[in-house]
Amino acid sequence: MNLLQLPEVIQDALRCPPPPLEIHAFSERRLRALLSCGDDETRSRQWEELLRKLKNGSGE
């Protein structure tokens, strides 16, 4: 998996996850789904959705 294909803002957030999340919240499966989204705009929208779900505790 090439995480360098993700937008910079997502790479930065993975280096230092936003509170209350930790890096282990981002599984390989979730990150692969982001990589397969297509363009950076879509990836960014999907990333924001993932963060919202994780912060609310729904996970998927």
ABEGO torsion letter per residue (X at the ends): XBAAABBAAAAAAAABBBOABBAAABBAAAAAAAAAAEBAAAAAAAAAAAAAAAAAGAGX
